[in-house]
Amino acid sequence: MSNTATLATLSGSDLAADPNWWRQASVYQIYPRSFSDSNGDGLGDIKGITAKVPYLKELGIDAVWLSPFYPSALADGGYDVDDYRDVDPKLGTLADFDEMSAALHAAGIKLIADIVPNHSSNRHEWFREALASPKGSAARERYIFRDGQGENGEIPPSDWESVFGGPAWERITEPDGTPGQWYMHIFAKEQPDLNWANREIREDFLKTLRFWSDRGVDGFRVDVAHALTKDLTEPLISKVELSAANTGTDGFPDGSHPFWDRDEVHEIYAEWREVFNEYHPPRTAVAEAWVHESRRARYASPQGLGQAFNFDLLQADFDAGEFREIITRNLADATESGASSTWVFSNHDVVRHATRYGLPKGGGKHAQGQDGKGWLLAGAPPEELDVELGLRRARAATLLMLALPGSAYLYQGEELGLQEVAEIPDTERQDPTFFRNKGVEIGRDGCRVPLPWSPEGDSFGFGAGGAHLPQPAWFSRYAVAAEDGVEGSTLELYRQALKLRRELQTSEELQWLESGAADVLHFSRPGGWQTVTNFGDTPVELPLGEVLVSSGPLDGGLLPANTTVWLR
């Protein structure tokens, strides 16, 4: 089937078998522990997701991306995996997973599972075996163990730093009780890096891909896809040398970093692609790869994962010129690589865009401060946060995004217009980045607070036993029940736009139309579908045409500030 087939022209059975379903899909990310709690223990679970399938179907999405649901101690929100082929008992069972998968597919919704290949948890049976085994053993070869420096090995093998703060090496105690080797962890110490030079690791992950694919998983989101292969040739390069060699703003543009974005990683994904292609339709994958722009297409290759996250709009200010440049460039890159582009504004790792856009300088990288979340350190929204403006811009940006060629990734709660939760007491925070960098980094808990389903109750309908992260009183205004059926609500805007998107979707191209105003973006899609966004502070003349949907109320023949419309 060609890439120009529209969703609207495909029957249900054809859509299920369409190998290109992912190219322009609307994908809804669920953070399972914060979506819906079915048993009242304060933690969202698999049965909670199954119970909300009718809600997801009415929303109009094409696929669900499920953040990690595996057994985990939650040292990093589930991204520390104890067992790659099971469900966390606190979230349910494999039978519950199968029931959820069947319910989603019956509703016409695909299922994408998060996979975490760079590291396991320190509770994984392999790592426990490595700790109990001697230096040089096959068990230790599954991970990255090195002798320390110094007279007694008391100095880490290198001065590399963890993404979450502190050293990237942790020393172990040997089975005989003496201080021993060090293991590498790019992230938390509870997340030891796997050794992808070991063939056993590669074979086991192929087994994992088949395990979930056989259970109905349609695709995979690959966590930290750019970090698997590493050059650990001795002597290890120092962080000073790394800094001097890194001339790019988004990493090494030549693949020479010892553990980020090395060329060899694509040998792994070529093997994964062979597994994906064993299924009909082929399983899909999207890479989380924070790499230099010139190297993103390697992950999105049809011979590899097929798609890679494009975070450019997420990091951009709410600015017409910046948006146009990013869109033009990424569509050109997608055409050249044969992939489809991806678009995203919010996810489980960043401040919600309805809040970012209410901050000074347009809601992008500049608005949040150098550390990305500095304004949250006060424990409350800053005085300069304009909640109303932020939501208005977020709605406009999302409506523009849903009109773009490529796939759109939505994060749970953004369809409600949810704001970032700043007011979480230190004693109730969970993110390791907060504890490792206290006073510097606030962490990601503010976008992971459980969803409000009802305006009332201790957990606003999330579950009968409270919520594992505290929900603020103002959540009641954003509850599903408070917005359901309410004309002009953010929830109804998403439902309307997603429905229209399916009906209007066409080939993966757009044409820019001149608007005559620097703060306005105007483009058309084949078939007469047009999108106009006013990024400015004053109304502009609305082009002629039938208004299909608007992110905000219109003013006669004028398009108000911070508003997007679809026309034909």
N, C-alpha and C positions, 0 to 999 in steps of 0.2 A: 504493500500500500504506500502511495507517495506521501511525502510530508505535507502536501497541500490539502489532503482530506480534512474536512472539518468535523468537529465533534457532533455538530448538529445533523450531519448526513449519515452518521453511523448508527446502526441499530444496537441494542444492548449486547447481543451476542457478538457482533462485529467489533464493538468497542473493547470487549473483554479479550479478544484475540488480536487486537491491533498492536503490532510491534512498536508503533510510534506514539502510543497513548501518552507517554511521559513528556513529549516534546513541548506541548503547550498546556500541560496539566496545572490545575490549581491544587496545591498540596498544603494540607493543614497539619502543623506540628503539634503533637500532644506530648506534654511532659507528664507521664502517667501518674506520678505521685501527687500531682496538683490539679488533676482534671476532675475526677469524680470518685468519691469514696462510697463503696457499696455496703461495707460492713461496720462503719462507724468507729474505726480505729484511728481516724485522723489522717490517714494516708490514702491517696487515690490508688485505684487498683484496676485490674483487667476487667472484672465484671462491671465496674463503674463505667468504663469506656463502652462496653457492650450495651449497657442500658441507655447510653446517649447516642447510639447510632441513628435513631430517628432525627435527633437534633442535627447531626452531621449531614444527613441526607438532605434535610430541609435547607441547610446552609448552602448546599450546592457545590461542594468540593468534589474533586476527582480522586483524591488519594489522601491517606493519613500517613504521616511520618511519625513513628513511635520512638521517642527517646528511650534510652536503655531501661529495660524491664527485667534484667537478669539479676540473679542473686548478687547482693552487694552490701558492704558495710556502710555505703553512702559517704565514703571519705571524699568523694567528688560527685555527689548527686547521681550516683549510679554508673558513672563512667569509670569506676573501679570494679571490674567484672570478676566475680568468683567462678562462674561457670557459664560458658558461652552458649550452651545448649540446654538451658533450663530457664524457668521463670522464678523470680524471687518469691519465696513462700508468703511474704508479706503482701505481695501483689496478686497472688493466685497460683494457678497450676498450668501445666501444658494443656490440659483439657479446657481450662478457661480461655487460654490463648486460641485454641482451635475454634471454640465457640465464637469468640470475638472476630476472628478472621472470617468465619462463615457468615456472620451477621453483616460485616462490612461488605463482603463480596455480593451478598444478596441485595444490598442497597446500592450496588454499582460503584463501590468505593474500593480503590486499590489500597494495598498495605505495604508500606516501606518501613523496614526495621533499621534501627541504628546499630552499627557494628563498630567495635572499638579494637582495632588491630595493633595499635602501637604498644599497648601495655595491658597487662592483666591487673588484677588486684593482688595485694600481698597475702590474701587468703586463698588464692587459687591453689589447687592441689599441686601444680607444677612448682610453684614458688615455695610451698611448704617442703616439698621434696628437695628442692635446691638448698634450702637452709639446713636440712638434715644430712646433706651429702657433702663429701669432701671437695676441696678445691680441685678443679680440673675434671670433675665428674660430668657425665652426660646430662645430669639434671641441671647443673649450673650453666651448661652450654645453651639451654633454652632462653637464658636471660643474658644480660651484659654485666658480668662480674670482672673486676680488675683488682690487682694489688694496689695498695696505697703507696704514696711517696713518703719520704722521710726514713729515718733510721729504723722505725718499728712499724712502718706502714700507716702511721697515724694521720697523714695528710691525704686528702682526696686525690684520686688519679688525675684530675684536672680542676681548674677553677670555674668550670661551667656552672651557670645558675639555672635553677628550675624556673619554669614559667610562673609558678605560684610563689616564688620567692625562696631565698635560701639556696644552698648548694644542690646541684643535680646528682649528687652521690650520697649514699647512705651506707654506713659501715655496719656489718653484721657481726654477730657473735658466732664463732665456729661451734660445731657439735661438741668439742671438748671444753667449751667455755672460755676460750681465749679470743681476744679481739681479732677479727679476720678481714676478709676482703670487703670491697665496696661494690654496690650495685648501682646502676644508672637509672634515674627517673627524671624524665624531662618535666613531669608534672609533680604531683604529690608523692611523698615517700611511700605511700600506700599503693602506688601505681608503678611497679617496676617495669622498665622497658623490656619488651621481648626481643630476642635475637633473630632477626629475619634472615640472617645468613645461614641459619640452621634449617635444613630441609624439613625437619620434623614440624617446625612451626608452620611452614607453608602448606604442608599436606593437611595439617589439622584444621587450618582455616578454610581450606577447600571443602573439607568435611562439614564444617559449620555452615558454609554457604549453602550446601546441598540440604543440610538438615532443615533450615528455615524455608528454603525454596520449596521443599517437598511438603511443608506445612501450609503452603499457600502464600508465602511472602512474595510480593511482586517486584521488590527492589530493595536496595540498601543505601543508606546514608553512611558514608565512610568517615569516621571521626579521625581528625589529624592525619589525613591521607598522605601528607607530604613528609612524614617523619619516620617511616618504617625502616628504610635502609640507612646505614650509618658507616662512615669511614673512621674506624678507631685505630688507625695506624699509629704506632708509637714513634716519637713522643706526641701526645695529644696536644693539639694547638691550644693556645691560651685564649681567654676571652678578649684580651687586649689585641691579639693578632686577628681574632675574628672581627672585632669592631673595625680595625683598620682595613680589613679586606672587603668589608661589606659596603659597597658604594651605592647600592640600590636602596630605595626607601621601603621596599616590601620584601627584603630578603636578597639573597645572592642571585643575580641574574644569570649566572653561568653554572649553577648547580654544584658549586665547590664547597658549600658549607658542610661540615662533618655530619650533621644530622637533620638538616632541613632540605627538602626538595632536591634530593640527589637523583641523577638520571636512572640509576638502577631500580628505583621504586617501580618504574613502569614495566619491568619484567614481571613483577608480582601481579600487576593489574591485567597484563596480557593473559596470564593463567586464569585469573578470575573471570575474564571475558569468555574464555573457553567454557567455563562452568555455566555462566549466565546463558550462553547460547545453546546449552543442552535442553533448555525449556522452551515451551511455546505458550505465549510469546516469550522472547528472551527476557530474563530478569534485567532490571535496570540498576543503575547506581549513580550516585552523585557524590563528588569529593568535597569534603571540607578541607581546602588547601589554601592556606594563607601564603601565597607565593607571589613572586614578581609577576606583574601583568603579562609579560612576554612568555611566561611558562605555564600559564593556566590551561591553555589549549591541550597540553600534553595529557592532562588528567581527563579532559573531556573527549579525548579521541575515541572514535567508534571501535578501535582495537583495544581500548582500555575501559575506563569506567563509563564513558559516554556522556557525562555531564559533570560540571564543576560549579560550585557556588561562586557567584559573582557578588561580592560585598560592596561594590563601588557606590551604589545608590545609598546603601545603609550608612556609609561613612560620609556622604555628601551633605552639604548644607542645603536647605530648602531654597534653591536658586535655579532659575530657568536655564541660564547658560551652562551651569555645571551639570544639570540633569541632561541637557541635550548632548553635550560632549560625551558623557558616560554612555548614554543609550546608543548613540551613533557608533562609538568605538566598539562596544561589546557586541552589537549586532553584526558588525563587520568581522569581528573575531570569530563569532559563531558560524557565520557563513563560510569562512576560510577553513575552519576545523571540521565542519560537518555536524557539529553539535547544535543544540539549541541553547539559548542563553537562559540564565536563571535570574530572578529578581526577588529581593527580600529587603524588608525594612526592620523587622523585629525577630528575635529568637530567644532561646533560653540563656544566652550569654551576654546580652546587651540591654541597655536601658530601653524601655518601650518607646517607640517612635512618637506616640502621642505626647509623651513628656519631653523627649528631645526637642521636638519642634516648638515647644513652648518656652525654650530657653533662648537667651540672646544669641545672635549671629546665625540664626537659621536652623539650629537643631542638628548640626553635623558634628564632625570631630572637634571643631573649635568650641562648640557650646558646652561640652562636657568637661572641659579642662584637660590638662595634659595627661592626667592619669585615666581619663575616660569617664570616671564617675565621681570626681572630686566633690561636686556639689552635694552628693548624698552623705558625705561624712558628718554633716551637721545633724543627721537623723531626722530631717524634716525638709520639705521642699523650700527652696530659696525664695526670697521675696520677689525676685525678678522672673520667676516661673509664671507664665501666662497659660493657665490650663485650657481656657477656651480657645485661644489662638492655636495651641499645640494640637488640640483635637481637630480643629478645622483644617489645619495643614495636613495632619495625618490622614484624614478622610480624602482630601484632595490628592495626596501623593499615592494612596492606595488605589484610588479609582484610575489614576493615570497608569499605575503599574499593571493593573488588571487588563488594560487595553494593549499592552505591549506584546509583541511576538515573543514566544518562549514560555517557560513555566514560571508560575508565581508561587512563592512559599509564604504561607501565613502562619503566624504563631498564636496559639490558643489565647483567647481573651482580647486580641486586637480587634476582633469583630464586635466587641462590646465597647471599644474606645477606652479600654483600661489604661490607667496611668501607672507609672512606676511607683512602688510602695517604698517610701523612704523611711517611714517611722517604724523600723523593726529594732527592738532592744538588742543590744550586743549579746545578751545572754540567750537569745532565741535564734541567733543567726546560725547558719549551717555551712556556708561556702568556705572551703579551705583558704581561698585567696584572702578572705577577711582576717583569719586567724594568723596567717603567715605574714601578712603585711598590715597589721592593725595600725590605724591612724594614717595609712597611705592609700589602701585599697579597700573599698567597702564590700566588694563581692557582688554576686549575681542573684542574691536571694530576692531582691525587689521585683524582679520579673517572673519569679517562680512561686509567688504566693498563690494558694489554691483559688480556683475560679468561684465567683459568686453566681449561683443559679437562682436564688430567691432573694428578695429584699429583706427578708426576716430570718431569724434563727441565729444560733450561736456561730454557725459557719456559713451563713447565707446559702443554705441548701447544698453545700459541698458534701456534707455527711453528718450523721447523727452524733459523732463524737468529737466535734471541733476540727481544727485544721492544724497541720504540722508546722506551718508558718502563720504568724498572726495576720489576720485580715483587718484593715482599718474600717471604721464606721462608714466612711464615704463609699465603700464598695457597694452599699445598697443601691446607690443611684445607677450603677453599671450592671446590675444583675440581669440575667437572661430574661427572667419573668417581668422585670421592669421595662424592658425594651421590646419584648415580643409583641408584634402586631402594632407597635406605636409608629405612626407615620413620621419619617424623618429621623428615627433612631439610627444609631450606627449599625446595629444588628440588621435592621431592615435594609439599610443601604448595601451591606455586604451581600445579603440574600438576593437582592434585586440585581446587583452588578454581576454576581457569579452566575446567575441564571442567564442573563443577557450575554455574558461572555461565551457561554456554551453555544448559544444560538448564533452569535456573530462571528465566532472564531473562524479564521481563514488562513491562508498561507503565511509563512513566517517572514513577513516584510512589512515595512511602513514607508510612507512618503511624508517628508516634512513639508508643511504648508506655511507660507510666510504670514505672520499675524500683524506685522506693522508695529508691534510693541515689544520692547526688549524683555519684558517680564512675562511674556505669554509664550507657551508652547502649543503648537497646533500641528497635528499629524493625522493622516488618514491611513486606513487599512483597506485592502482589496474588498470590494463589495459595497463601498460607500460609507463605511463606518469611520467616524471622525472623533477625535478627542481634543479638547481645548482646556488648558490649565492656565489660570491667572495666578502667577507667583507673587504679583505685586501687592501694593497696599491700597490701590484705588481700583474701582470698577473699570472694565473695558467693554467695548461693544461686542455683543455676542454674535458670532457668525450665523447666517441663515441656515435653517435646517430643523428637523424634528428632534426635540430634546428627548433622549431615551432615558437618561438617568443623570442626576446631578449630585455632587457631594455635599451641596448646601442649597439653601433657598435662593432662587434667582430674583433679579430685580428688573422685571420687565424685559427690555431688550439688552440689558447689561449683564455681564458676567462679573459677579462680585470678587473682591480680593480673596486669595487663598481658596479658590474653588475650581473644581474640574467638572466638565460636562461631556457626555457622549452624545453625538449627533448623527443623523443620517439624512 
